[in-house]
Amino acid sequence: MKTMEGMDFVALDFETATAQRASVCEVGVCVVRGGQVAESHSWLVRPIGNEYNYWNIRIHGIRPADTACSPEFPEVWSKVEPLLAHSPVLVAHNAAFDISCLRSSLELYGMAKPAADYCCTLRAARHLYDFPCNTLDYLCEQFGIPLLCHHRAGDDAEACARLFLREARDAGWCLPAEMSFCRGRL
């Protein structure tokens, strides 16, 4: 049986202001080193035009007034990117959404995307478990993983990191590189 040595990754979560994937209004990051949560961060981000959709506000509660004086994505990305430097993989719940937010935002601002693989905790859950629901909040409830404020990027990123550690254990202490059933390329 493997230990958590080498279990290094960065869990990531984005909240958006509108249906546009590049309308990021909050970024959450949780860094895991050696199978332990090492640090967590979140930043509010001013989306272009600081415009919000009613339905998005209903989900996360972030409003234009909250981000009016926040930095735009490039400034926040300059703080996130160094955290990815020593991580072989990104992790997200429903990575199809979060990775598309990252790709769209980097493209919008003409920024290079990092060479990274990613793992999706939603795809892993569907592969490993037979639950009637695989949302982040439901899975956290099933496994006793704290999720303080669902749909706030920092809390979701940390819960996702802890869920991924549980999934790796349940998959037989797999390292991210061995989890092909939930892996993709940024």
Protein Blocks (a to p, Z undefined) as FASTA:
>chain_A
ZZfehiacdddddddfblblklcfbdcddddeehiafbdcddddddehiiacfklmmmno
pafklmmmpccfklmmmmmmmmmmmpcbdcdehkllmmmmmmmmmmmnopacdddddddf
klmmmmmpccfbfcfklmmmmnopacfbghiaklmmmmmmmmmmmmmmmnoppafklmmm
lgccZZ
